[in-house]
C-alpha cells in the first residue's frame, strides 16, 4: 500500500493516498462496496478493477490502484492470521 501516511491507514477519518487524493473511511467503505458488487457480478476479471474504477468514476491511476490494493488485503490469508 502506498499511503502518504501509513499510520493513518484505517484508524483516522481522512486517508491520504500517495498522489494526494484524500478520502474518509466512509468513502473507502463505499469504494469497497462498489468493488464487492463488481466482483459479485462476475462481469470482469478483478485484476481489471483499477481500470474500471478509473473509467467509471474518473479516478486517477494511483488512487484507483491504491483503493484496489487496500480492498484486496481483506482477502489475504496471511493478513487475517496476523490480525487475530
C-alpha positions in Angstrom: 0.0 0.0 0.0 1.4 3.4 -1.0 -0.3 5.7 1.5 1.3 9.0 2.2 0.9 8.4 6.0 0.7 4.7 6.5 -0.1 5.1 10.2 -3.4 6.7 9.3 -4.4 3.7 7.1 -7.8 2.8 8.7 -7.5 4.5 12.1 -8.3 8.1 11.2 -11.1 9.9 9.5 -9.0 11.0 6.5 -6.9 8.7 4.4 -4.4 10.4 2.1 -3.1 8.3 -0.8 0.3 8.8 -2.3 -1.0 11.1 -5.0 -2.6 13.4 -2.5 -6.1 12.1 -3.1 -8.0 12.2 0.2 -10.9 10.1 1.3 -12.7 9.3 4.5 -13.1 5.8 6.0 -16.8 6.0 5.0 -15.8 6.8 1.4 -13.3 4.0 1.4 -16.1 1.7 2.6 -18.2 2.9 -0.3 -15.4 2.0 -2.7 -15.2 -1.4 -1.1 -19.0 -1.9 -1.7 -18.5 -1.0 -5.4 -15.7 -3.4 -5.7 -17.7 -6.2 -3.9 -20.6 -5.6 -6.3 -18.3 -5.7 -9.3 -16.8 -9.0 -8.0 -20.2 -10.5 -7.3 -21.4 -9.5 -10.8 -18.7 -11.6 -12.5 -18.6 -9.0 -15.3 -14.8 -8.6 -15.3 -11.6 -10.2 -14.1 -10.9 -8.3 -10.9 -7.4 -7.6 -12.0 -9.1 -5.1 -14.3 -10.8 -3.4 -11.4 -8.4 -0.4 -11.1 -9.0 0.4 -14.8 -12.8 0.0 -14.2 -12.6 2.5 -11.2 -10.7 4.9 -13.4 -13.2 4.7 -16.3 -16.4 4.5 -14.2 -15.6 7.1 -11.6 -12.9 9.3 -13.1 -10.3 8.3 -10.5 -6.6 8.8 -11.2 -4.5 5.7 -11.8 -2.7 5.9 -8.5 -5.8 6.4 -6.5 -7.6 3.5 -8.3 -4.7 1.2 -7.8 -4.3 2.0 -4.1 -8.0 1.7 -3.4 -8.0 -1.7 -5.1 -4.9 -2.8 -3.2 -6.5 -1.9 0.1 -9.6 -3.7 -0.9 -7.7 -6.9 -1.8 -6.0 -7.0 1.6 -9.2 -8.3 3.1 -8.7 -11.5 1.1 -5.0 -12.0 2.1 -5.0 -15.2 4.3 -1.7 -14.1 5.9 -3.2 -10.7 6.8 -6.0 -12.4 8.8 -3.6 -14.7 10.7 -1.7 -11.7 11.9 -4.8 -9.7 12.9 -6.4 -12.4 15.0 
